[in-house]
Amino acid sequence: MSDLQATVEILERLIAFETVSDRSNKDVIAYVANYLEALGVTSHVFADDTGQKHGLIAQIGPDVAGGVVLSGHTDVVPVDGQDWQTDPWTLTEQDGRYFGRGTCDMKGFLALVLAAVPQMLAAPLQRPIQLAFSFDEEIGCTGTAPLLAELQARFARADRVIVGEPTEWRVVTGHKGGIGITTQITGKAAHSSMPHLGVSAISAAAKLVAWHEAQMATCESSSDQASGFTPPHSTLQVGTIQGGSAMNIVPDACRIETDIRFVPPETAEDWLTRYRTLAEEIARDMQRSHAEADITLCDIEVIPAMMPETDGAAEQLARQLTGDNSDNCVSYQTEAGHFQSAGYSTVVCGPGNIAQAHQPDEYVTADQLRKGQSFLAKLIESLC
């Protein structure tokens, strides 16, 4: 058996599960639970309110405080409309690269962790390793809260969390926070020849869109170039807009979707307060013409930022395991912000390059997987 064969075999199985976020992930979680059970490891599976999305936690080693959580998500983004040269649901090896949806983000990490379980079981661990596999990370990290609740209810509290998102095994200590907002604007329809009898929902939406542009310009002008983020400031954009029914009708409805990515120590609460205040002001102006006009903020998703920690235990451990002493902050969001907000010392560190994530012909290299094997072997040794 080659040094990578066990990892690759597990990765092949994981890739075959089409765990796009709009589908159930029950089968992949059942596979993981069965794999662990065959090794004598008891796992705990939990479901969301629909019963269609499952998460899993497991612990190897003594049930004492001070262990390490290895965290990863099981869902992947869609392949629709992408020009793949290989079957995205079949692991394909070419020239030291393993192609397939999720190989990089982030089933490569999950495969490494599962392949290392026999080593964990054979080692005289003095502190435990906890496995935490979530659902729906790709659509707002909605599976993270129940995952945290299960960890805290069932196991002694770990000291450190390693979220295995693709960083090429560089230690990432900070990432931007994220806010997703759907804004529903209700106006009043009228014939375009008599616009004074209506209230344009699209005109109100235009003011909200302009606010996004103005806020980002302000952030850019006052940005800290040494922040470590790219770009080094908070960003705002309206990603979708739908409204109106005909060219000659004053639109009575419009819907926009907002994406805000904020730099710590800014908070989601600060940004939501600013935006909600503006929406309320615009709504009051609309209501002077039509009392039932309104602006409603709904489907608000918040992903906390992860901030670099002073003498962070997770950072120190990851640097010891990787030898990486560079400073790395990223603009994408992960479940790490939720773990840190829950009081865990947390870093992001895993196989693959984030540039491959969500792309056609996504891949992870054999070299990255081998580095992962070394990383986990050193982690196991450090807990003995």
C-alpha positions in Angstrom: 0.0 0.0 0.0 1.4 3.4 -0.9 1.7 6.0 1.7 -1.3 7.9 0.3 -3.5 4.9 -0.7 -5.7 4.9 2.4 -6.3 8.7 2.2 -7.0 8.5 -1.6 -9.4 5.6 -1.1 -11.4 7.6 1.4 -11.3 10.7 -0.7 -12.6 8.8 -3.6 -15.6 7.7 -1.5 -16.3 11.2 -0.2 -16.2 12.8 -3.7 -18.7 10.3 -5.0 -21.4 11.8 -2.6 -23.0 14.7 -4.4 -23.3 16.8 -1.2 -24.3 20.1 -2.9 -25.8 22.3 -0.3 -29.3 22.1 -1.8 -29.3 18.3 -1.3 -29.2 16.0 1.7 -25.8 15.0 3.1 -27.2 12.1 5.1 -25.4 9.4 3.0 -21.9 10.9 3.4 -22.4 11.2 7.2 -23.7 7.6 7.3 -20.5 6.5 5.5 -18.3 8.4 8.0 -20.2 7.0 10.9 -19.9 3.4 9.6 -16.2 3.9 8.9 -15.6 5.1 12.5 -17.8 2.3 13.9 -15.8 -0.3 12.1 -12.7 1.0 13.9 -14.4 1.0 17.2 -15.1 4.7 17.4 -18.6 5.9 18.5 -19.9 8.9 16.7 -22.8 11.1 17.4 -25.0 12.1 14.5 -27.4 15.0 14.7 -29.9 16.5 12.2 -31.3 19.9 11.3 -35.0 20.7 11.7 -35.8 19.1 8.3 -34.0 15.9 9.1 -32.2 16.1 5.7 -29.0 17.6 6.8 -26.7 15.7 9.2 -23.6 16.6 11.2 -21.3 14.3 13.1 -19.0 14.5 16.1 -16.6 11.9 17.5 -13.9 11.8 20.1 -10.7 9.7 20.2 -8.7 9.6 23.4 -9.6 10.3 27.0 -12.7 12.4 27.8 -10.7 15.2 29.4 -10.4 18.9 28.7 -7.6 20.3 26.7 -8.0 18.4 23.4 -8.0 19.5 19.8 -11.0 19.8 17.5 -10.5 19.0 13.8 -13.3 20.8 12.0 -14.5 20.4 8.4 -17.7 20.8 6.4 -19.2 18.0 4.2 -21.2 20.2 1.8 -19.8 21.5 -1.6 -20.9 24.1 -4.1 -22.7 23.2 -7.3 -21.0 22.3 -10.6 -23.9 23.5 -12.8 -22.7 25.6 -15.7 -19.0 24.9 -15.1 -16.8 23.4 -17.9 -15.3 20.3 -16.2 -12.7 18.2 -18.1 -13.3 15.3 -15.7 -16.4 13.9 -13.9 -16.7 16.1 -10.8 -18.1 13.2 -8.8 -15.4 10.8 -9.7 -11.9 11.2 -8.2 -9.5 11.5 -11.1 -5.7 11.5 -10.7 -3.5 13.2 -13.3 0.1 14.1 -12.8 0.0 14.3 -9.0 -3.3 16.1 -8.9 -6.6 14.7 -7.6 -9.6 16.2 -9.4 -13.2 16.3 -8.2 -15.7 18.6 -6.6 -14.7 19.1 -3.0 -11.1 17.7 -3.3 -9.8 21.1 -2.1 -12.9 22.5 -0.3 -12.7 20.5 1.8 -13.1 16.7 1.5 -9.3 16.4 1.1 -9.0 17.4 4.8 -11.8 15.1 5.9 -10.1 12.2 4.1 -6.8 12.9 5.8 -8.4 13.0 9.2 -10.4 9.8 8.7 -7.3 8.0 7.3 -5.4 9.0 10.4 -7.9 7.6 12.9 -6.1 4.2 13.2 -3.0 6.2 14.2 -5.0 8.1 16.7 -6.4 4.9 18.2 -2.9 3.3 18.4 -1.4 6.3 20.1 -1.3 6.8 23.9 -3.2 10.0 23.7 -3.3 12.1 27.0 -5.7 14.6 25.5 -8.4 13.9 23.0 -8.9 14.6 19.3 -12.5 15.6 18.5 -13.8 15.3 15.0 -16.5 17.9 14.0 -18.0 17.5 10.5 -20.8 20.0 9.7 -23.4 20.7 7.0 -24.4 23.8 5.1 -21.1 25.8 5.5 -21.4 26.9 1.9 -24.7 28.6 2.5 -24.0 30.7 5.5 -22.5 28.3 8.0 -26.0 27.4 9.2 -24.8 24.0 10.5 -22.1 25.4 12.8 -24.3 26.4 15.7 -25.8 22.9 16.2 -22.4 21.4 15.8 -21.0 23.6 18.6 -24.0 22.7 20.8 -23.3 19.0 20.3 -19.6 19.3 21.1 -20.3 21.3 24.2 -23.0 18.9 25.4 -21.2 15.6 24.8 -17.4 16.2 25.3 -15.0 17.8 27.7 -14.1 21.2 26.3 -11.2 21.3 23.8 -8.5 24.0 24.0 -7.9 24.5 20.3 -9.7 24.2 17.0 -8.1 23.6 13.6 -10.5 24.3 10.7 -9.0 22.5 7.7 -10.0 24.9 4.9 -7.5 25.2 2.1 -4.5 27.3 3.1 -1.7 25.2 1.6 -0.8 24.4 5.3 -0.1 28.1 6.0 -1.4 29.2 9.4 -4.3 31.6 8.9 -5.1 33.5 12.1 -7.7 36.0 10.8 -10.5 36.3 8.3 -13.2 38.8 7.5 -16.7 38.5 8.8 -19.7 38.3 6.5 -23.3 39.5 6.4 -25.9 38.5 3.9 -29.1 40.5 3.8 -32.2 40.3 1.7 -34.0 43.6 1.5 -37.7 43.6 0.4 -39.0 47.1 -0.7 -42.7 47.6 -1.0 -44.0 50.7 -2.8 -47.2 51.5 -4.6 -48.0 50.9 -8.3 -49.2 53.6 -10.6 -49.2 54.4 -14.3 -45.9 55.9 -15.4 -47.8 59.0 -16.7 -48.9 59.7 -13.1 -45.9 58.8 -11.0 -47.0 61.1 -8.2 -49.8 58.6 -7.5 -47.3 55.8 -6.8 -44.2 55.1 -4.8 -41.3 53.5 -6.7 -39.7 50.6 -5.0 -36.9 50.6 -7.4 -36.1 54.3 -6.7 -35.9 53.4 -3.0 -33.6 50.4 -3.9 -31.4 52.7 -5.9 -30.7 54.8 -2.8 -29.8 51.6 -0.9 -27.5 50.5 -3.7 -25.8 53.9 -3.7 -25.2 53.7 0.0 -23.3 50.4 -0.5 -21.0 52.1 -3.0 -20.5 55.2 -0.8 -19.7 53.1 2.3 -17.2 51.0 0.4 -15.5 54.1 -0.9 -15.2 55.5 2.6 -13.8 52.2 3.9 -11.2 52.2 1.0 -10.1 55.7 1.8 -9.5 54.9 5.4 -8.1 51.4 5.0 -5.2 50.1 6.9 -2.8 48.8 4.3 -1.0 46.7 6.9 -4.2 44.9 7.9 -3.1 41.7 6.1 -6.4 41.4 4.2 -6.9 41.7 0.5 -8.4 44.2 -0.1 -7.4 45.8 3.2 -10.8 47.1 4.0 -14.5 46.1 4.4 -16.4 45.6 1.2 -20.0 46.0 0.3 -22.0 45.0 -2.8 -25.5 44.4 -4.0 -25.3 41.0 -5.7 -28.9 40.7 -7.0 -31.8 43.0 -7.7 -35.3 42.1 -9.0 -38.2 44.5 -9.3 -40.8 46.0 -11.5 -43.3 44.5 -13.9 -43.4 46.8 -17.0 -41.6 49.9 -18.3 -44.8 52.0 -17.9 -45.7 51.0 -14.4 -44.3 52.6 -11.3 -42.8 49.5 -9.5 -44.5 48.4 -6.3 -41.9 45.9 -5.3 -38.1 45.4 -5.4 -35.8 42.9 -3.8 -32.0 43.2 -3.4 -29.4 40.9 -1.8 -26.5 42.5 0.0 -23.0 41.0 0.8 -20.9 42.8 3.4 -17.4 41.5 4.3 -16.1 43.4 7.3 -12.6 43.6 8.7 -12.2 42.9 12.4 -12.6 44.5 14.9 -15.7 45.9 13.1 -18.8 43.9 14.0 -21.9 42.7 12.2 -24.0 44.5 14.7 -22.4 47.9 13.7 -23.0 47.3 10.0 -26.6 46.1 10.5 -27.4 49.1 12.6 -26.1 51.5 10.0 -28.0 49.8 7.2 -31.2 49.3 9.2 -31.1 53.0 10.1 -30.9 54.0 6.5 -33.7 51.7 5.4 -35.9 53.1 8.1 -35.2 56.7 7.0 -36.0 55.8 3.3 -39.2 53.9 4.4 -40.4 56.9 6.3 -40.0 59.1 3.2 -42.0 56.6 1.2 -44.7 56.4 3.7 -45.4 60.1 3.3 -46.9 59.3 0.0 -48.3 55.8 0.8 -48.7 54.6 4.4 -48.3 51.0 3.5 -44.9 51.4 1.8 -42.2 49.7 3.7 -38.6 48.3 3.7 -38.0 44.9 5.4 -34.7 43.3 6.1 -35.0 39.5 6.1 -32.9 36.3 5.7 -30.0 37.9 7.6 -27.0 35.6 7.8 -24.0 36.6 9.9 -20.6 34.9 9.9 -18.4 36.2 12.6 -14.9 37.4 11.8 -11.9 35.5 13.1 -9.4 37.8 14.8 -5.7 37.1 15.4 -5.3 36.0 19.0 -2.6 37.3 21.4 -0.5 34.2 22.2 -3.3 32.0 20.8 -3.0 28.3 21.8 -4.3 27.1 18.4 -1.9 29.4 16.5 1.1 28.2 18.6 0.2 24.6 18.0 -0.3 25.0 14.2 3.0 26.8 13.8 4.8 24.0 15.7 3.2 21.4 13.4 3.8 23.2 10.1 6.9 25.3 10.8 5.0 28.3 9.2 5.7 31.6 10.9 4.2 33.9 8.3 1.3 36.2 9.1 -1.8 35.3 7.1 -5.3 36.8 7.0 -7.9 36.0 4.4 -11.0 37.7 3.0 -13.2 34.6 2.7 -15.2 33.3 5.6 -15.1 30.0 7.4 -16.6 28.3 10.4 -13.6 29.4 12.4 -15.3 32.7 13.3 -18.1 30.8 15.0 -15.7 28.6 17.0 -13.7 31.7 18.1 -16.9 33.5 19.1 -17.8 30.4 21.2 -14.6 30.9 23.1 -12.3 28.4 21.4 -8.8 29.3 20.3 -9.0 28.8 16.6 -6.9 28.8 13.4 -7.5 27.8 9.8 -5.0 25.5 8.3 -5.5 22.8 5.7 -4.6 21.3 2.3 -5.1 22.8 -1.1 -5.1 26.3 -2.5 -8.3 28.5 -2.0 -7.9 29.5 -5.7 -9.1 26.0 -6.6 -12.2 26.1 -4.4 -15.5 26.4 -6.2 -13.8 26.2 -9.6 -14.2 23.7 -12.5 -11.6 21.0 -12.3 -11.1 21.6 -8.6 -8.1 19.6 -7.3 -5.8 18.9 -4.5 -2.2 17.8 -5.0 -0.5 14.6 -3.7 2.1 16.9 -2.1 -0.5 18.7 -0.1 -2.0 15.4 1.1 1.4 14.2 2.1 2.0 17.4 4.1 -1.4 16.7 5.7 -0.3 13.2 6.8 2.8 14.7 8.4 0.8 17.4 10.1 -1.6 14.9 11.6 1.2 12.6 12.7 2.9 15.4 14.5 -0.5 16.5 16.1 -1.0 13.0 17.4 2.5 12.9 18.9 2.0 16.3 20.5 -1.1 15.0 22.4 0.6 11.8 23.8 
